[in-house]
Amino acid sequence: MSKSSAGFDWISIFIYLALISFGWANIYSASLGSSSGSFFDLSQPYGKQALFIGLSLFLIVIILSVEAKFYQRFSSVIYIISLLSLAGLFVFGKTISGATSWYSFGSFGLQPSEFAKFATALALAKYLSDIQTNIRMLTHQVKAFIIIAIPALLIIPQPDPGSALVYAAFFFPLYREGLSGFYLVTGLTGVAVFILTLVIGPIWVSVAVLSIGLLLFFRKRKKRPGRLLITLFAIISIGLSFSVNYIFENVFEQRHRDRFNIVLGKEVDSRGIGYNTNQSEIAIGSGGWLGKGWTEGTQTKGHFVPEQHTDYIFSTVGEEWGFLGSAMVVLLFVALLLRLLILAERQRNQFYRVYGYSVIGILFIHFLVNIGMVIGIFPTVGIPLPFFSYGGSGLWGFTLLLFIFIKLDSDRLSY
Amino acid sequence: MRKILLYITILTTGLIFIARLFYLQIVDTSLAIRSQDNAIKVVYDYPQRGYIYDRNGELMVSNQPSYDVMVIPRNLKPFDTTEFCGILNLSREELEKKLDKARIYSPMLPSVVIPQLTKSEYAILQEKMRKYEGFYIQKRSLRDYQVDHSANVLGYIAEVNQKIINENPYYISGDLIGRAGVESQYEELLRGVKGVKHIQKDRFNRDIGPYKDGIYDTLPEKGKDITITVDNALQDYGTKLMKNKRGGIVALDPQSGEILALISAPTYDPAKLVGRSRSRNYWELYTDSIAKPLYDRGLLAEYPPGSPFKTLNALIGLQEGVVDVKDSFSCNHGYAYGRGRKLGCHAHKSPLSMIPGIAQSCNAYFANVYRRIIEKYPTPQDGMDAWNEHLKSFGLGQFMGNDLSTGRPGKIPDSDYYNRIYDYPTYKWYASATLSNAIGQGEVLMTPIQLANMAATIGNKGWYYTPHILKEINGQPIKEEKFTKKNYTTIQAEYFEPVIAGMHEVYKSGTAATLRIPGVEIAGKTGTAENFARIDGKRMQLTDHSIFVAFAPVDNPKIAIAVFVENGYWGSRYAGRMASLMIEKYLKGTITRTDMEKWILEHSLEDEYAKPLSGEPFRINQ
């Protein structure tokens, strides 16, 4: 081992292994048919997932063997290949359940959007770490935005808006590198106004906006934001509030409206669109403290929760392992994210740090949206739970994402 | 700020998730219940209900298959209602009503739509069942009665109501439960234990195998066969004798306390309360407020016992030492007391000692004995309570603790009772005020089973077994201490001799001399009880009740019997004849006095019962 190598972060690796093993156990239970065959029965999702995990371990060895500089040097190439693979879907893609997201190789498929995440992360890191880039400048902000937006725009028409949503994760590295908090405030205000309007209507939202605006406007403080800005904010917020109804009714499709209505509790529909969420909550709720035991979940066995081995895998954890098991998984994710945050902060190389932040952002968005959806506090958005959900492309995409960072981290002493 | 934003966001998200999980999994228990509802179907396997045999092993009640149409409202699909209603002979509105009721009970659990199909309905429906999704046919077993009598003893089974379901978690909608008689009392023995199967369902509500490989499943346990103490032939005979009369017959085996016969008239064929017409028939019986066929007169009717009660006063008199067998009292067509009041008596020799006193049922004799008992003590209160204690030891004035599903305590007054009605100590009362008790009228009330038990106790010279109806469970005799332990009275055995002799004399020379059975020595006592009814707000006297108690043979009693015939006039007229015939039937198996049997079978009291209802003035005791 050379002088510059600090060794791999075994904490992250350990959590990764724990998550994929536990994930597999739950996929086994969720996809178990009436006849229980061999663990490696390749006609069953759990058999395939075992194979995917095996290949991931092989992939890890390769990732960690490649020199760290390679990822920095070839990031642009990887990014362009990734974009081409996304664009190629329009010609060669295979449509599975309505989304043209796949290249088909016999019984296996590859989903390029899963690989575009780490590619985009590399590209963004490369751009931001360029000595000439200053993220506080608007032109550079636009350029960074374009790097992020191209893959997202290629993914949306598949259609896979869920995967495209993940690109919001890149806000975190941008903000860490100096992007103005103004965007955050604007974004959050927009979301808050939108959701509040759906709940309490535009009149009350306007009253609230005006009260807060006036409070800020007349507050005597040196670091008060400009009065012009406050006025603008208030006007735009109220404008947005009154157009929410229009956007909701005319821009959104019915299924989007339903998803919002269900999470906001404005609509109870346990048969139609609300079925998934409802069944998922029933499965989790029936777990109690300790759960019903591995492969003993009655909801899981009865396949009451659709897509349970993929996007809804966390409901199996809830039912069969109870509060203890599901809280454990949440804590494992939190631990992994915080550990990676520590790793990212200790990077002296900006490329490494931006990449690290991108990894954390992407994993966090998946964690937030997926579990939030399964436990019924986030609208239904179909994205997988990292390391847990069934799927080769997803698993490899997340493995690449994480282990490239672990490799980079091991190289931090060379700077 | 730039460094900690993500920290805070991650930690907050983790906390919110764990809080939400805690709510879903620990706090909100309704979800766990719903999971049981839709993933696991519970199917019950009903065991055969136990058979009921009579004391000689004759089958009285067995089972027959029956088919219920069940519905699970959630699984209903649109179907041809016209055809469905046609097969089941229902109107569309009736069907809608039944389905609504099922929905209210539970959309996911089965409810009965049509209970107990006829064979032809079952045959037709069976073939078309696949067309009616959500409906299915459940086989059950119903009672099959081998006898057309003893409805009051056997009871009946009926669907459980919501109250029972709420009180007893064993039962679910549509289950059957014993609702009267032995069926109710020994429900848990007879019903067995239903088996349960947990079936894992998938989201299309298909069965995908047993839940947890069936570790929670249980096999049904067959109901136990029981043998009851009644004699089938005697029940049948007694029911025939009682036809067109109202009243009760209770016969006991004094040596075991077993109930040989328990007959109430009017009665009904137990088969009427089986099948789909059950509810209509039941309503008819239930609403018959005049004949009251569901009212078990043998157990529930509290009548003034009349003269048979005199035997008890004789026993108490002897035990208290206030009278000797040889003491005689004169009778001048009755017993005068107080200010010109008189307890009347019929014409007989005078004076009389105890044995002829019982045989002739002399009112004056017992008025004297009763006064001496009460007046032995310093106050009438003390006397009354001493008297009351003796009677209680015969099981009177209280529930007997038998194993019958219903009963009444009767009434034996005590000093508190009279203190209350005479407003003591403002007003004082004396033995003379309660003199009717001397002859079993007045405040004393007894049920026919108490009368029969009194006869058994006298026959046993001072002890009795608590009367009971259960003899064997699955062929094994019962060992319950309550029914195998002698209850002793407060009267010494020697004092029973003269009373028994008096009762024997009743047959030899007294009020029942015409009722003798060749070759069987009987001890008995006639009774004639005045009774009143309130008609259009007026208290009117009706024809006397005819009462008879007896045991036989005198030396070694094998049967003790009480017969009570409402408005049957004097004791030996109806009740005495019936008691005599019943004893002969039980002891000999055949009836030698066919003319007496014919008289009873041919005589009806329906005219007598119609009198007070006619609205016309009527005469009694004719």
Interface residues (C-beta under 8 A of the other chain):
Chain A: S34 F172 Y175 R176 G178 G181 L184 Q279 E281 I282 A283 I284 G285 S286 G287 G288 W289 E296 T298 Q299 K301 G302 H303 F304 P306 G318 E319 G322 F323 S326 A327 V330 L331 F333 V334 L337 L338 L341 E345 Y357 I360 G361 F364 F367 L368 I371 G372 I375 G376 I377
Chain B: M1 R2 K3 L5 L6 Y7 T9 I10 L11 T13 G14 I16 F17 I18 R20 L21 F22 L24 Q25 I26 D28 S30 L31 A32 R34 S35 Q36 N38 A39 I40 Q200 K201 D202 R203 I208 G209 Y211 K212
